[in-house]
Amino acid sequence: MKAIVLNQKTYKLETKHVDKPTLSHSDVLIKLKASALNHHELWSLKEKDLKSDSGIILGSDGAGIIMEVGVGVNYLKKGDEVIINPSINWGTNRKVHGSNYEILGFPRQGTFSEYISIDQQYVYHKPKHLSFQESAALPLSGLTAYRALFTRGEFQNNNKVLITGIGGGVALFVLSFAIASGAEVYVTSGSEHKISRAIELGAKGGVNYKDNDWSNQLLNKVNGFDVIIDSAAGKGFAELTKLANPGGRIALFGRTTGYIQNLDPKLIFWKQLSIHGTSMGNNEEFKKMIDLISSQKIHPVIDSVYSTQEINLAFKKIDNSEQFGKIIIDMDTFINDA
Ligand SMILES: NC(=O)c1ccc[n+]([C@@H]2O[C@H](COP(=O)([O-])OP(=O)(O)OC[C@H]3O[C@@H](n4cnc5c(N)ncnc54)[C@H](OP(=O)(O)O)[C@@H]3O)[C@@H](O)[C@H]2O)c1
C-alpha cells in the first residue's frame, strides 16, 4: 500500500510503498478516505523528536470504509463507514489516562496511509449527515474540545464562555459545542477576519490577541467568563485569570505560545478559580462527542482539502496560523502518487 512516511533525516513527509497492515483477532482493516492534520503532528515535525527503525506513519484522524474484519469482531462489518478514536489505551480511570496511553500516529501506525488495521473498540460508525472529509475532521479535535468544555470546563447552561485562538481546529469545535448548548461565546484571534467568521458561526464577539489591551477590550464587552478554553498558554494566560468570573474554570489543553508567565496567585485563590489541564478524552467522551454532533447535526469547520502530495504544504499553513478550521487530506489522491 501507499503511505506518507516521515523522513527521519529531513523531517519531511514522503509517499512510499509499505507493507499493508495485517489483521489480528479483534481488528478491522479500514481503507482510509480522508485524514486530517493536527498541531500535535506539527510539534513532531518541528521538534524532530521521533525515531523508529520500522518507519513512522503519522496521523491521528481518519475516516474510511471497513474492508475486512478479524474473527473476533462482533459489531462491525465489511462496508461500514467509520471513524477512528485516536485515544488509545486510555485505561480504567475516567479522570486521567493510564501509563500505556498513546495518541494514534506514534508509536503505532497512524492514518496518513491507504489502510490501517485497528482494534474494533476504537472504531465508530461515522455520523450519517457528514461526508468522509467532514468525519475525518472530528476525532482528535472533537474529542479534545468535548472533554475541555464539558468535563474539565464543567460547562453549565447560561455560562459565558471565552475561547482563545478561534482559528484552531479544537477551538472551532468548542465554539460549535458551546453554541449548540446555548452558551454566550466570545473569542480571541490574531485575525479580524477569523473573528468575523466566528461571529457568523454564532459567537457574540471577539478581540484580537495581538492588541496590547485585548483583555481590557473583552472586559468592556463582558463582565467576565465562567468557562475559558485555552491552548495558547504563554504570556496571555495570566490575562485569562483576570477575565475569569469568581468560581470560573480555565481548561488548558495546549502550549502553542510556550511557558505561562507572571500568574498572580491572589487572583487564583481569591476568585477561587480552577485551572484544569485537559488532554484528549476517554471512550465515553468520544461516544458522547459523536452523539452531540449527530443529534445537533453539527458540521465541522473545514479550512481546506489537500492531496497527499501536498501534505508538507498543508502543515506549513498550520505553522503560520493561516487556517480557519481543520485541514483535510484526501486519501483518494494517493492514486496519483508515484
Ligand atoms: N492536549 C491535547 O489533547 C491536545 C489536543 C489537540 C491540540 N492540542 C494542542 O493545542 C494547541 C492547538 O491545537 P490545534 O490542533 O487546535 O491547533 P491549530 O489548528 O494549529 O490552531 C492553533 C491556533 O493557535 C492560535 N494562536 C496562535 N497564537 C496565539 C496566541 N498568542 N493567543 C491565542 N491563540 C493563539 C491561532 O489562532 P488564530 O488563528 O485564531 O489566531 C491558531 O489558529 C496546540 O498547541 C496543540 O498541540 C492539545
The ligand as a Gaussian input file, in Angstrom:
#p B3LYP/6-31G(d) Opt

LIG

0 1
 N       -3.669000      18.036000      24.871000
 C       -4.412000      17.668000      23.864000
 O       -5.141000      16.695000      23.925000
 C       -4.385000      18.474000      22.630000
 C       -5.257000      18.156000      21.580000
 C       -5.254000      18.975000      20.457000
 C       -4.377000      20.040000      20.396000
 N       -3.525000      20.283000      21.420000
 C       -2.639000      21.458000      21.401000
 O       -3.477000      22.614000      21.402000
 C       -2.970000      23.608000      20.544000
 C       -3.977000      23.897000      19.451000
 O       -4.174000      22.734000      18.692000
 P       -4.983000      22.728000      17.327000
 O       -4.729000      21.444000      16.655000
 O       -6.361000      23.207000      17.559000
 O       -4.110000      23.837000      16.598000
 P       -4.228000      24.700000      15.316000
 O       -5.398000      24.266000      14.500000
 O       -2.882000      24.722000      14.727000
 O       -4.545000      26.128000      15.946000
 C       -3.648000      26.863000      16.671000
 C       -4.232000      28.245000      16.879000
 O       -3.493000      28.878000      17.904000
 C       -3.890000      30.213000      17.883000
 N       -2.866000      31.098000      18.452000
 C       -1.644000      31.370000      17.971000
 N       -1.059000      32.291000      18.769000
 C       -1.951000      32.600000      19.762000
 C       -1.952000      33.494000      20.866000
 N       -0.902000      34.272000      21.133000
 N       -3.046000      33.539000      21.658000
 C       -4.123000      32.766000      21.399000
 N       -4.183000      31.895000      20.355000
 C       -3.102000      31.832000      19.560000
 C       -4.161000      30.576000      16.422000
 O       -5.462000      31.126000      16.395000
 P       -5.889000      32.264000      15.339000
 O       -5.635000      31.616000      14.027000
 O       -7.323000      32.495000      15.608000
 O       -5.035000      33.470000      15.590000
 C       -4.098000      29.197000      15.727000
 O       -5.093000      29.015000      14.770000
 C       -1.620000      23.083000      20.074000
 O       -0.651000      23.541000      20.983000
 C       -1.789000      21.575000      20.155000
 O       -0.584000      20.886000      20.275000
 C       -3.521000      19.529000      22.530000

